[in-house]
């Protein structure tokens, strides 16, 4: 980012500390978080399509998804849902959000509307 002229400010602490500081600074400038962009989840849904293709055009039974803010979980839900509605798969896989213990957040369980 610096190579392209961006001013980079390192925030000590955990990922949440960085997110909190970005929110604070967004009060005085535009914050272009990828999670806030209208089409971002439409991009993350391609993970579901790639998995479907890589394992022979079928849905896996389970998908373990490394998770930060949860966008890959939501993207997989969108992608596999589209594959189901199009008749390309017969059932949805179970999606599991996984995260290292030292990166844990207050969110313990995410239930998608199924």
N, C-alpha and C positions, 0 to 999 in steps of 0.2 A: 504494500500500500504506500509505503514511503517513497518507493521508486517512481510512483505516479504522482507524487506531490501531496499526498494526504498527510495531515497532521495526526500522529498516532499518540494516544495517551494510554499508558499502561495502568490498569487498575489492580492493585494488590487484592488478594483474597480469592474467594471461590467464584464460580460462574455467576451465581446469584448476585454477588457484589458488583460484578461487571454490568449485569442487566439492570440493577437498581441505579447505578450511576448513569447508564444510558437514558433511563427514564427521567432522572433529574435534569440531565442536560437537554433532553427533548423539550423541556418547558421553554427553552430559549432558542432552539434551532430545530430543523427538521431531522427526525430520526428515521432512517430508511431500513428498519429491521426487515429482514427477508420474511419473517413470519407474518408481517403486516401487509405484505403485498398481495393483491387480489388473486393473482394466478400462481402463487408459490406452491400451494397444495396440489394444483394440477400438475406441476412438475414433479413433486415427490411421489405422485401416484404411479409414475413409470417404474418405480421399484417393484410394484406388484406385477406389472407386465413383464419385466425382466426375469423375475423369479419364475413366473408361469412359462415363459419361453424356454428358460434354461433347463427346466426339469421335464421337458417334453410336452408342453402345452397342457399342463394340468395344475391344479392347486395343491400346494403342500398341505399336510394336516395341520401343522403349526408353523408360525414364523416368530422367531425371537428377534426383536428390533432394539438395537442400542438407542437409548432415548435421552434427549436433552429436554427440549421444549415440547416434544411429542409430535412434531410435524411429520416424521416418517411413519408413525403409527397411523395418523389421520390419512396420510397419503395412501398407505397400503389399504386402509379401509375403503377409500374411494376407488382405487384401482381394482381390487378384488370384487367390490360391489358392481362395478361396470362389467367386469368379465362374467359375473353371475347373471346379470340382467340381459346380457347379449347371448347367453346360452353357451359360453365358452368353457365354463366350469359348472359342476353340479352342486357344489356347496362352498361356503366360505371357510377359509382356514381360521383357526384360532390365532389371534394376534397377542403377543406378550411383549410388553414394554420392559426392557431390562436396563439396569444402570448399576455401576459400581457402588458399593455401600458408602464410600466416602464422598460420593457426588449426590447423595440422596436429597430429596426435597420433601416438603410437607405433603405433596401429592403422593398417595400410596396406591391408589387404584383408579383406573380410568375405565369406565364402562361405556362402550359404544352402544348406540341405540339399536340393538339386535335382540 
